[in-house]
Amino acid sequence: MKRNYKMTISYDGTRFQGWQRQPGTDMTIEGKLEQVLARMTDAPADDPPLVIGAGRTDAGVHARAMTANVLLDTELSADEIQEYMNRYLPADISVVSLAPCADRFHSRYKAKGKTYRYTCWYGASKPVFDRKYVTVLDRMPDIARMEEAAALLTGMHDYKGFCGNPRMTKSTIRVVDTIRIEQGGSRIHFYYHGNGFLQNMVRIMTGTLLEIGWGDMDKEMIPRILETGDRSLAGHTAPPQGLCLMKVDY
């Protein structure tokens, strides 16, 4: 009899092609999880237990606490499932927690919010040991200017102009209730919390805020981008390595 299990997963996305399984490659987080679960349950490789993630991180993006659920037919205990998965998953993916959950729990549909962190580095030295997890800047942005622009980005808006998918057919209205910018030493952290994010949305918002911080764009462009939904008016898409999914709310 199948039972629903909720998992919290951490991963270093550097060498993966994103979360979602894709044809022609086994280098996705979802794909690796399903490979191990297929082996554990003796399921056919082409019909593994389907892992449902709370979101779909891009290639090169990391997660400290991605939530997922999966239906499994196994006599193993939750602790034994977690131990098995961590034994056979690659070193850059870890199942942090795993437990049975309600049959109706769905990690994506039940999610109420997500927190992302984007990390930049600016300094005289180089982040040798953190280079896979930060974006190195060649100019120091004005934090105050970015904070003023971030205030214009928060709220309930149509974020079509901050979406990297020009063929998006579903609603692009989201609520971003918090954008917080913190500087500590050489690091600049951007924290985003909202009820959901579009493809590349956090990276485009970060690129836009950086351009405003550098003086390459005026903060008055934010309302215009939100009003027109014109992606070409927004800033560049910040590189993936600086982005990390920190938490999913339920």
VMD Tcl script that draws the C-alpha trace (Angstrom):
set ca {
  {0.00 0.00 0.00}
  {1.39 3.37 -1.00}
  {2.02 6.02 1.63}
  {2.77 9.71 1.20}
  {6.10 10.99 2.55}
  {7.25 14.58 3.02}
  {10.94 15.34 2.54}
  {13.21 18.30 3.12}
  {16.16 18.29 0.74}
  {19.37 20.30 0.57}
  {21.49 20.44 -2.56}
  {24.37 22.17 -4.23}
  {23.01 22.89 -7.69}
  {26.36 23.70 -9.32}
  {26.62 20.67 -11.59}
  {22.91 20.01 -12.09}
  {20.54 21.12 -14.84}
  {17.99 22.36 -12.34}
  {15.39 20.60 -10.22}
  {12.99 19.27 -12.86}
  {13.72 16.01 -14.69}
  {14.51 16.54 -18.36}
  {14.76 14.23 -21.35}
  {18.30 13.43 -22.43}
  {19.99 14.06 -19.09}
  {20.07 12.44 -15.67}
  {21.73 15.50 -14.11}
  {18.69 16.95 -12.37}
  {17.85 16.90 -8.67}
  {14.43 15.37 -9.24}
  {15.93 12.76 -11.54}
  {18.59 11.70 -9.02}
  {16.00 11.37 -6.25}
  {13.74 9.24 -8.43}
  {16.63 7.02 -9.54}
  {17.44 6.15 -5.95}
  {13.80 5.60 -5.01}
  {13.28 3.34 -8.04}
  {16.23 1.26 -6.89}
  {14.92 1.14 -3.33}
  {11.40 0.05 -4.34}
  {12.45 -2.18 -7.29}
  {10.39 0.03 -9.61}
  {11.24 0.13 -13.33}
  {13.79 2.80 -14.18}
  {11.35 4.32 -16.68}
  {8.51 4.35 -14.13}
  {10.02 5.48 -10.82}
  {8.12 6.88 -7.83}
  {7.33 10.48 -8.79}
  {8.88 13.12 -6.57}
  {6.84 16.34 -6.37}
  {8.87 19.42 -5.47}
  {7.60 22.67 -3.98}
  {9.22 24.54 -6.87}
  {11.60 24.21 -9.79}
  {14.98 25.80 -9.24}
  {17.06 26.67 -12.31}
  {20.33 25.11 -13.38}
  {23.09 26.11 -10.98}
  {20.72 27.27 -8.22}
  {21.03 25.80 -4.71}
  {18.61 24.89 -1.93}
  {19.00 24.59 1.81}
  {15.43 23.40 2.38}
  {13.48 22.31 -0.69}
  {10.28 20.49 0.28}
  {9.02 17.53 -1.73}
  {6.61 14.63 -1.35}
  {6.44 11.17 -2.85}
  {4.11 8.16 -2.73}
  {6.02 5.00 -1.81}
  {5.06 1.34 -1.51}
  {7.67 0.04 0.91}
  {7.95 -1.77 4.24}
  {10.95 0.34 5.24}
  {10.52 2.83 8.07}
  {10.91 6.56 7.46}
  {14.36 6.48 9.07}
  {15.39 3.57 6.86}
  {14.14 5.35 3.72}
  {16.11 8.48 4.63}
  {19.22 6.43 5.40}
  {18.94 4.54 2.10}
  {18.50 7.70 0.07}
  {21.44 9.47 1.66}
  {23.62 6.39 1.16}
  {23.02 6.29 -2.59}
  {22.44 9.94 -3.49}
  {25.48 11.90 -4.70}
  {27.38 13.90 -2.11}
  {25.83 17.20 -3.25}
  {22.24 16.11 -2.44}
  {21.01 15.33 1.08}
  {17.63 14.33 2.49}
  {17.60 16.42 5.68}
  {14.31 15.01 6.98}
  {11.66 12.53 5.87}
  {8.39 11.54 7.53}
  {4.95 10.17 6.62}
  {2.38 12.86 5.89}
  {-1.31 13.17 5.05}
  {-2.41 11.56 1.81}
  {-3.70 14.92 0.58}
  {-0.41 16.75 1.22}
  {1.05 18.16 -2.00}
  {4.34 20.01 -1.65}
  {3.60 22.49 -4.46}
  {-0.13 23.12 -4.11}
  {-0.05 23.36 -0.30}
  {2.91 25.78 -0.17}
  {1.98 29.20 1.22}
  {5.28 30.98 0.70}
  {8.96 30.70 -0.11}
  {12.11 32.47 1.04}
  {15.03 32.92 -1.35}
  {18.42 34.44 -0.64}
  {20.69 35.91 -3.28}
  {24.31 36.51 -2.26}
  {26.77 38.90 -3.89}
  {30.44 39.53 -3.07}
  {32.35 42.75 -3.42}
  {35.82 43.19 -1.96}
  {39.55 43.38 -2.51}
  {39.94 39.63 -2.03}
  {38.28 36.79 -3.91}
  {35.82 34.29 -2.36}
  {37.97 31.26 -3.17}
  {36.04 28.75 -1.06}
  {32.60 30.31 -1.61}
  {32.96 31.02 -5.32}
  {30.21 28.52 -6.24}
  {27.68 30.22 -3.97}
  {28.15 33.95 -4.53}
  {28.13 36.33 -7.48}
  {31.24 38.49 -7.57}
  {30.56 42.17 -8.36}
  {33.05 44.50 -10.02}
  {31.34 47.60 -8.56}
  {29.86 48.34 -5.15}
  {26.13 49.15 -5.43}
  {24.46 51.83 -3.32}
  {22.51 49.89 -0.69}
  {20.16 52.79 0.12}
  {19.17 53.21 -3.54}
  {18.45 49.49 -3.81}
  {16.35 49.53 -0.65}
  {14.23 52.38 -2.04}
  {13.70 50.45 -5.26}
  {12.96 47.23 -3.37}
  {10.11 48.99 -1.56}
  {8.52 49.68 -4.95}
  {8.80 46.01 -5.90}
  {6.93 44.66 -2.87}
  {3.22 44.07 -2.69}
  {0.74 42.35 -4.98}
  {1.70 43.01 -8.58}
  {1.75 41.51 -12.05}
  {5.42 40.52 -12.31}
  {5.35 39.61 -16.00}
  {8.19 42.07 -16.65}
  {10.34 40.09 -14.21}
  {9.62 36.69 -15.75}
  {12.19 34.90 -17.88}
  {9.58 32.89 -19.79}
  {8.07 35.02 -22.60}
  {5.57 32.27 -23.38}
  {4.07 32.22 -19.87}
  {0.33 31.63 -20.22}
  {-0.66 31.31 -16.56}
  {-1.25 34.23 -14.21}
  {1.87 36.27 -13.46}
  {0.33 38.01 -10.44}
  {2.23 37.30 -7.22}
  {2.62 38.73 -3.73}
  {6.15 39.62 -2.65}
  {5.76 40.85 0.91}
  {9.43 41.18 1.87}
  {12.64 42.22 0.13}
  {15.45 42.75 2.62}
  {19.02 43.74 1.76}
  {21.81 43.16 4.26}
  {25.51 43.90 3.96}
  {28.10 42.20 6.13}
  {31.76 42.49 5.25}
  {32.20 41.61 1.59}
  {28.79 39.94 1.29}
  {25.54 41.54 0.22}
  {22.47 39.37 0.88}
  {19.12 39.92 -0.81}
  {16.24 38.12 0.94}
  {12.93 37.64 -0.88}
  {9.73 36.23 0.61}
  {6.50 35.81 -1.30}
  {3.65 33.45 -2.07}
  {5.36 32.30 -5.25}
  {7.94 33.30 -7.85}
  {7.98 33.14 -11.65}
  {10.76 31.63 -13.73}
  {14.00 33.61 -13.16}
  {11.98 36.20 -11.19}
  {14.30 36.49 -8.19}
  {17.38 36.66 -10.43}
  {15.81 39.37 -12.64}
  {14.72 41.40 -9.63}
  {18.24 41.11 -8.21}
  {19.80 42.19 -11.50}
  {17.41 45.15 -11.66}
  {18.18 46.22 -8.09}
  {21.91 45.99 -8.77}
  {21.63 48.19 -11.85}
  {19.71 50.74 -9.79}
  {22.35 50.49 -7.07}
  {25.07 51.17 -9.65}
  {23.20 54.17 -11.03}
  {22.62 52.51 -14.41}
  {18.84 52.61 -13.95}
  {16.44 54.89 -12.09}
  {14.17 53.45 -9.41}
  {11.26 55.15 -11.20}
  {11.56 52.37 -13.79}
  {10.11 49.86 -11.33}
  {6.47 51.08 -11.57}
  {6.81 51.26 -15.37}
  {8.05 47.67 -15.60}
  {5.22 46.47 -13.36}
  {2.65 48.44 -15.37}
  {3.81 47.42 -18.85}
  {5.06 43.89 -18.14}
  {7.92 44.60 -20.53}
  {10.85 42.33 -19.69}
  {13.23 44.40 -21.83}
  {12.85 47.34 -19.43}
  {14.07 45.35 -16.42}
  {17.68 44.65 -15.53}
  {19.87 41.68 -16.38}
  {19.24 38.19 -15.06}
  {21.71 37.73 -12.21}
  {23.85 34.54 -12.47}
  {22.42 31.38 -10.87}
  {25.15 30.52 -8.37}
  {24.23 33.33 -5.98}
  {20.65 32.07 -5.51}
  {19.51 29.66 -2.81}
  {16.06 28.49 -1.75}
  {16.07 28.86 2.03}
  {12.60 27.76 3.17}
  {9.12 26.75 2.06}
  {6.15 27.74 4.24}
  {3.08 25.56 4.85}
}
mol new
graphics top color blue
foreach p $ca { graphics top sphere $p radius 0.5 }
foreach p [lrange $ca 0 end-1] q [lrange $ca 1 end] { graphics top cylinder $p $q radius 0.2 }
display resetview
